[in-house]
Amino acid sequence: SVVEALHKLDLTGLLFFAGVLLAVGALDTAGVLDTYAEMLVRLCGNSPVAIASLLGVSSAVVDNVPLVQASINMFGETMPIDD
């Protein structure tokens, strides 16, 4: 039942991920992620492979969940350009 499922819910984990995603949202609202995305594009010269590689190396330092959410926020609105 729903009540039994709620009793099995790991509240600590849920609060952790909610806090991580709220922190990423705060960074996005403050413009930090946009600035970081612009720096990545300048540094990597608009190369998707170089950007993905740098984000992959960043995952050794930053936890994957906030890194993925930040990447979605940084590059989620970009559209690929057909040549």
ZICORRA-V821206 format. One record per residue. N is the residue number from 1. SS is DSSP state (H for helix, E for strand, - for the rest). Layout:
N:SS  N:SS
//
This chain:
1:-  2:H  3:H  4:H  5:H  6:H  7:H  8:H  9:-  10:-  11:H  12:H  13:H  14:H  15:H  16:H  17:H  18:H  19:H  20:H  21:H  22:H  23:H  24:H  25:H  26:H  27:H  28:H  29:H  30:H  31:-  32:H  33:H  34:H  35:H  36:H  37:H  38:H  39:H  40:H  41:H  42:H  43:H  44:H  45:-  46:-  47:-  48:H  49:H  50:H  51:H  52:H  53:H  54:H  55:H  56:H  57:H  58:H  59:-  60:-  61:-  62:-  63:-  64:H  65:H  66:H  67:H  68:H  69:H  70:H  71:H  72:H  73:H  74:H  75:H  76:-  77:-  78:-  79:-  80:-  81:-  82:-  83:-
//
